[in-house]
Amino acid sequence: MKLLRTIRLDPSDTFIFDPPAQPGEWAVSGAFVFWHRDPAVLEGKARTAFRSGFLGVGSLGWSTLVQIVEATESERAALVEALARRLVERFGAPDLPTAHAAAEDEVSFAESLCGHPQDTLIAVHRTYEDGNVRETFRTLRPRQGNKPVRAFSFLEVEGEEEATGEHVNLISLAGQRPK
């Protein structure tokens, strides 16, 4: 079976997330963290986590990318158990059996994203539309050959067919320098 682990190709996650996930943590989508918050009013690092973060279960930190890796049944069971405990301790789940069912759903969803070859990287983009959180996922695959994974060495990108509706005007931003 395959699951998701956080990966850090450069130090940017340490600047854009609070807290950042540690590299190599088991990960889930993490959208549930925002269920009781209005995404329209999120700012700064919380907004970045909402828009583009995967949740590292160990640290409850955020990661821009996750990597598909092989996992054993016992690692999956430990991940579900760890997430269930976090749901009780940090997110107000009423009891461990209820949290366990929710954690199972989260891990199953993460597992459903792993239908690609091992070592494929996945990025998420979340939006809030018509009262619902919507997630789209992109995959990044290494170029042909057995080369080590490095930032900017990816060729294939899947899942970008849909426009996100966000555009950055760099020229306009350059004109807004602080005085």
Secondary structure in CASP SS format (residue, H / E / C, confidence):
PFRMAT SS
TARGET T0000
AUTHOR 0000-0000-0000
METHOD secondary structure of the structure
MODEL  1
M C 1.00
K E 1.00
L E 1.00
L E 1.00
R E 1.00
T E 1.00
I E 1.00
R C 1.00
L C 1.00
D C 1.00
P C 1.00
S H 1.00
D H 1.00
T H 1.00
F H 1.00
I H 1.00
F C 1.00
D C 1.00
P C 1.00
P E 1.00
A C 1.00
Q C 1.00
P C 1.00
G C 1.00
E C 1.00
W E 1.00
A E 1.00
V E 1.00
S C 1.00
G C 1.00
A H 1.00
F H 1.00
V H 1.00
F H 1.00
W C 1.00
H C 1.00
R C 1.00
D C 1.00
P H 1.00
A H 1.00
V H 1.00
L C 1.00
E C 1.00
G H 1.00
K H 1.00
A H 1.00
R H 1.00
T H 1.00
A H 1.00
F H 1.00
R H 1.00
S H 1.00
G C 1.00
F E 1.00
L E 1.00
G E 1.00
V C 1.00
G C 1.00
S C 1.00
L C 1.00
G E 1.00
W E 1.00
S E 1.00
T C 1.00
L E 1.00
V E 1.00
Q E 1.00
I E 1.00
V E 1.00
E E 1.00
A C 1.00
T C 1.00
E H 1.00
S H 1.00
E H 1.00
R H 1.00
A H 1.00
A H 1.00
L H 1.00
V H 1.00
E H 1.00
A H 1.00
L H 1.00
A H 1.00
R H 1.00
R H 1.00
L H 1.00
V H 1.00
E H 1.00
R H 1.00
F H 1.00
G C 1.00
A C 1.00
P C 1.00
D C 1.00
L H 1.00
P H 1.00
T H 1.00
A H 1.00
H H 1.00
A H 1.00
A H 1.00
A H 1.00
E H 1.00
D H 1.00
E H 1.00
V H 1.00
S H 1.00
F H 1.00
A H 1.00
E H 1.00
S H 1.00
L C 1.00
C C 1.00
G C 1.00
H C 1.00
P C 1.00
Q C 1.00
D C 1.00
T C 1.00
L E 1.00
I E 1.00
A E 1.00
V E 1.00
H E 1.00
R E 1.00
T E 1.00
Y E 1.00
E E 1.00
D C 1.00
G C 1.00
N E 1.00
V E 1.00
R E 1.00
E E 1.00
T E 1.00
F E 1.00
R E 1.00
T E 1.00
L E 1.00
R E 1.00
P E 1.00
R C 1.00
Q C 1.00
G C 1.00
N C 1.00
K C 1.00
P C 1.00
V C 1.00
R C 1.00
A C 1.00
F C 1.00
S C 1.00
F E 1.00
L E 1.00
E E 1.00
V E 1.00
E E 1.00
G C 1.00
E C 1.00
E C 1.00
E C 1.00
A C 1.00
T C 1.00
G C 1.00
E C 1.00
H C 1.00
V C 1.00
N C 1.00
L H 1.00
I H 1.00
S H 1.00
L H 1.00
A H 1.00
G C 1.00
Q C 1.00
R C 1.00
P C 1.00
K C 1.00
END
